[in-house]
Amino acid sequence: MTEAGISDEIKAMIGTMTEPSIMEVERGAIRRFADAIGDPNPLYKDIEYAKNSRYGEMVCPIGFFGWPIKGGGLEQMMGMIMPAMIKAGLFRILDGGVDYEFFIPIHAGDTLTSYGKVADIREREGKSGKMLFITMEQTYLNQNGDKAAVARATIIAR
Amino acid sequence: MAEKQIYYEDVEVGSEVTPIAKVASTLMLVKWAGASGDFNPLHFDDNFAATQGTGGIIVHGALKRSWLGHLISAWAGDEGYVKKFSCQYRGMDYPRRMASMMDPAEGETWWCKGAVTNKYVEDDQHVVECEIWVENGQGEKTTPGSATVILPSKKAKK
């Protein structure tokens, strides 16, 4: 078995940025999302209700980030990082969880630009050997350039 | 939501976040795949899942995350605002099979639950912190997390 751990090659990836990606927040996507998870909130479905609410428009559900609003360049980041991890014998990838911070409401019709960064890579000793905890951070700006949200996803490689 | 708005003064440390029941079915997983764009066959194809060491098709972590998003945003209400949200995917969950085109077979029900862990006023914002989690039919917390919510205050209400 290959010696698993943080090689200099992997460590050097901390701070790597991705190309920005642009995503539209669509009313139909919000409706399908709410329907799939069984959330009856009229802010996700009823345009009249939403227009009369404090938001004035359908809003983006919390869980919308990650899927279907993908992290900026998450796949690109994984593509960059995977060869070094495979070389280190860490090729089983798990989704560890997410952490969101919201700064302003995100509405249907907004266009989000997302920038991704490899925020951190840490090594831990697990039951089955070494594991890497990779934190991918995505910052979302709206069409006015205002910071709307930051999402941090933890990827576990072992 | 069109339900009664909760206010900062209504909650104390230990207060319950109104629980929500969910039934993960193979139908829901397919709807989630379509709504989210996550088409990993681990979540709908038995033969593929058998090669992945998960003991069968499993519920998407991001679906459980979105259930928790439903839980906390429904509790915060239209006048509340979810500022921070996080969850970790700790345990695997297995969806119910379909008994008919519309209805899942008898089986496990999941509960999204939460409790207030802290409350304070900061920069004129009425902040409430909660622990939240998804509990499976055996009472195990497969998806623990936390949320920080800004609630309206009765004092600030005009």
Interface residues (C-beta under 8 A of the other chain):
Chain A: A29 R32 F33 D35 A36 I37 G38 D39 P40 N41 P42 L43 Y49 S53 R54 P61 I62 G63 F64 G66 W67 P68 K70 L94 D95 G96 G97 V98 D99 Y100 E101 F102 P105 T154
Chain B: M1 A2 K22 M28 K31 W32 G34 A35 S36 G37 D38 G61 A62 L63 R65 S66 W67 L68 G69 H70 I72 S73 A74 D78 E79 Y81 V82 K83 K84 F85 S86 C87 Q88 Y89 G145
